[in-house]
Amino acid sequence: MVEMTSYEEHPFAEYIRIIGKGKNGARPLTEEEAWKAMCMILRDEVEPVQMGAFLMLMRMKEETPEEVSGFVRATRDCIEIPEDAPQVDLDWSSYAGKRRHLPWFILSTLLLAQNGTTVFMHGASGHTNGRIYTRDVLAALGITPCTSIAEACSRMKQENFAYLDIEFLCPKMHEIIELRPLMGLRSPVHTIARSINPFHAPNVMQGIFHPGYRPVHQEAAQLLGEANVAVIKGEGGEIERNPDIPCLVQRVQHGRLVEEEWPALFKQRHVKADNLDVQQLAGLWRGEIEDEYGEAAVISTAAIALQLMGKAETADEALELAHALWENRARDKTLAA
């Protein structure tokens, strides 16, 4: 008679089974299950093979708003924000990187900061070849990225703007994002990271690449109780409006789901530049060069944020205000030559 061996199941196996039990047996995680699963991942309580299986199963089925909400709550729980942290007005995520156009949105955030809006930007870099990332662009422009939450708090108090890489905001999440070259696919962490809003800013801007993720972000934000959120299909996946095409802005506005399409600003599309020189950002800011597409991207992206924050009622009013801020910007003391 063969002796039977008893194996004790790993606690995380339950969550893999829920989403991976075949076409008829699998189901999405509840918000609470998602929270528990992500807590275990962030506390290093799962085996590497389990995490890989979980992330790829989630990638195959795609995240639900409830799962995103649970994952985000778990991530926030592991991030320690100082009690004396400044009040952040606008949370801005930057995880995609740019490939076809320069990251004009960086000038949008600096324009808002120069006019009294405290902006916290967080992101990742280097996980996909052939893209330029915000952290590196800021450094090239003379704006030193922060390397700790405490430093980001200090910088926001002084300058109304700080960029902090996910490596320093949530190291375990950074570790998972860095698995992309190994997996060959993005994971749910990219969706989660965009939604962290660690300082609980009352206004959140989110950019996505795949249009199908817009309502997922929008509905997850509603579940999380976010006050004001704007989600757009941003150029390259970043929070940047492409002024050559219509832009659908899907929002959470005081708990309600609303949407509005902003019309294209030009009748014909602009020709993409052959080379991406980040110093053109500084040149445009200082008024040393002209770039019709870039200026329109900066102004119209800032306009979406201004409407989100209640600085303007309509898209036209927001564009008019953003244009005025751009024309009156202080050009001589910002960005490296």
N, C-alpha and C positions, 0 to 999 in steps of 0.2 A: 504494500500500500504506500502510495506516494504521500509524503507529509506536506500539507498545505502551509504556505508561508503567509503571514499577515503583514501587510504594509500599511503604515499610517499615512493617510493622504495629507499633502501639504495644504495649509489653510487657503493659499491663493488659488489652488486648483479649481475651487468652486466658481471663481469669476471667469476663468478660461472656459469652463464647461458651459456656463450660462450663454456665452456669446458664440461658442464653437460647436454646439451639439447638433450639427447638421441642419439641413434646410427646414425640417419640420420641428425640430426640438429646440433650436436656438431662439433666444429673445434678447432684446436690449437690456442693459442694466438699468435698474431704477436709479434715481438720483442718489439715494443713500448707499446702494451697492457700489456705484461709481466712486463715491467719496471714500468708502472703505478700501476699495481696490487701489486707488491712487495714493492713499495714505501709506499702504503697505509698500508700494513701489518707491515712494519718496523716502521712506525709512529704511530702505535696503533690506526689506523682509521677504524678497522674492528672489528666486534663482534666475540667472541670466536667460536660460532657455525659456522660462515661464514668461519673463518680460517680453522677449522677442515674439513668442507665440501670441501673447495678449495684444501687443501693439499691431501686429500684422492682421490678426482677426478683426480687430477694431477698424483697421484701415480698409479691409475688404468690405465690411458691412456699412461703414461710415457712421460717424457719431450722431447721436440724437441730442436735442437741446438739453434733455434731462441728464444725459451722461456728461456733456460738457459742463453743465452747472455743477455737478458733483465733483468732477475732476478739478475745476477751478477752485471750489471751496477747500478741497484738500490741499491744493498748492498754496493758497493764501494762508492756511493754517501753519505752514512750515516756514513762512517768511516773517521775520521779526522786524517790524517797523518801529523806530524810536518814538517815545512818547512826545518828544519835542519836534517831531517832523513838521515841516511846513504844510499848509493847506494847499494841495495841488488842485488846480482848476481843470486841467485837461490831461488825460492819459493818452499816450500816443505810442503804439507798438510798431516795431520795424524789424520784421523777421525774414522777409523774402529776398531782399537784395535787388539790384537793378541790372538789367542786361541790355535793353534796347534804348533807354533814355537815361539821362542823368537824374539823380535823386533831387529833383527840384523841390520836393516837399520839405526838405531840410530848411530851405529859406522860408517856407510857410510857417514852420514852427518858430524860427528865430524872429520873424515879423510879429507873430502873436506875443512872444515873450517880451519883445521890445516895447509892446503896448500894454504891458501889465498882466498878461496871462501867464500863470505859472504852469509850465509844461514839463511833465515827466515822460521821457522817452526810454523805452526798453526794447532790446532786440537781441539778435544773434548774428553771427558772421562766420563765413568760411565753410559752411556746410554743403554748398553747391558750387561747383566749378563754373567759371565764366561769368560770375556776378560781382558787382561792387557793393560793399556793405556800408551801412551808415557809420559804424564805429570807425572804419578806416577813412571815410570821407571827412568826418568831423575832425579827425586828427590832422588830415592834410590841410584843412582850413584853419588850423590853429585853435580848435576847440577840443580840449583834452577830455576824452571820455572818462567817466568816473570808474573807480574800481572797488567801491563799497557803497552800501546803502547810506552810511553816515556821510560819506563824501557827497553823494547825490543830494542829500538833504541840505548840506551846507551850500552847495552850488546853486540850488534852487532859491535859497534864501537870498543869495547875493545877486544872481543873474536871471532868475525866473525860468531857467532852463537847465536840465541835466539829462545826460544819456548814461544809462547803466546797462551793460551787457548781462544777459541771462546767466552767464557764467558766474557772476557775482551776486545776482539777485536770487537765483535758485540753482545752485550747482548741480543737483541731481537732474533737473530738467535740461540743463545744458548738456550733461552727459548723454541723455537720451537723444537730444537733437543731433548730437555728433555721430549718432549711429546711422544717419541717413546714407552715407556712402557705403556702409556695410550692408544695409537692408535693400538699398536701391529704391526706396519709396519714402515719402514723408509719413509721419505717424500722427496720431491725434494730438501729440504734444505741440505741434505747430498751431493747431486750433486753440488749445488751452492757453498757450503762452500769450497769444494776442488778447486774451480775455482776462488776464490776471488782475489788472488794475490794483496793484498792491497798496497804493495810498488812498484808495477809495475816493478817487476824484469824482465829482458830480457829473463830469462830461468825459465821454470816451469816444475816441475815433478808432475805427478798425478797417483795415483794408484786406481784401481777399482776392485770390486769383480766379478760383472756380465759382461761377455765379450761383451754383447750387448751395454753396455754403453761406450765402448771405442770410437766408431766413434762419439757419441753424444758429448763427451768431446772434441774430436779432432776438430770437425766442429764448436762447440761453441767458442773454442779458436781462430779459424780462423776469426769468425765473430767479436770477441772482439779485433782483431788486434794484438794478442800476437805474439811475434817474434819467439820464440822457445819453443815448448811444447813437452814433451814426456809422453804418456799415456800407461800404462801397466796393465795387469791383475796381480796385486801384490798378494803376499802370504797373505791370510786373508783379502785382500782388501787394505792393506797398500802399500806404494811405496817400495816394496822389491822384488827382483827377486828370484824366486825359482830356484836354479841352477840345480835341478834334471830334469827339463823339459824345452822344448823350450819356448822362450819368444818372443811374438810378440810386437814390439815397434812401436806404431803409433804416428807419429809426425806432428807438424806444423813446417816447416823449412823455415823461411823467407817468410811466407805467403802461402807456398805450402804444400799440404797434402802428406806425404810420409810414408812408413812403411817398416820395416825390421824385419825378424825373426832371433833371436839369438839362436843358437843350444844349446841343453842341455850340461852341462859340465861334467856329469857323465853318465855312461852306466846303472847303477842301482840306484834306489832311496834309499835314506838313511832312516833308521828307525827313526820314530819320538820319541823324548825323552819323558819319562814318566812324568817328572816334569819340569816345567819352573822356573828356578832359575835365576833371573835377574843379580845376581852377576857373572854369567858366561860371561856376556858381558864384565865386567871389567877384568875378568881373561883372556879372549881371547885377549883383547886390550893390556894388560900388558905382554902377552906371557907366562902366568902362566899355561894355559891349552891349549889343542889342540882340535879343533872341525872342521873337514873337511867341513861339511855342512855350519856351521856358517861363517867360513872364506870365503868360496866361495860366500855366499850370500852377505857379506859385500863388497867384491871386485867387484863382477859383478854388484851389484846395483850402486856402485860408478862409475863404468865404463859407465853405461848408461848416468849418469849425465855428465861425462867428454866428451862423444861424443856429447851430447846435447849442451854443452857450446863451442863446437868447439876446444876442447883440443886434440882431436884425430879424424881422418877421418873415420876409420873403427872400427867395433866391436873388432877385434883382437888387433888393436892398443890401443883402449880404455882399454881393459882388461890388456894389458901389462903395460900401464901407471898406472892403478889402483893398480896392483900388486906391482909395484915399490914403489908407495906412501905408501902402506900398510907395506912393508918390512922396509921402512925408517921412519916410524912414530915415534914420540916422545912418549914413553910409560910410562915414570915415573912421569909425571906431570898432567895426565888426568885421571879422574874417581876415585871415592872413593874406598877404599879397602873394 
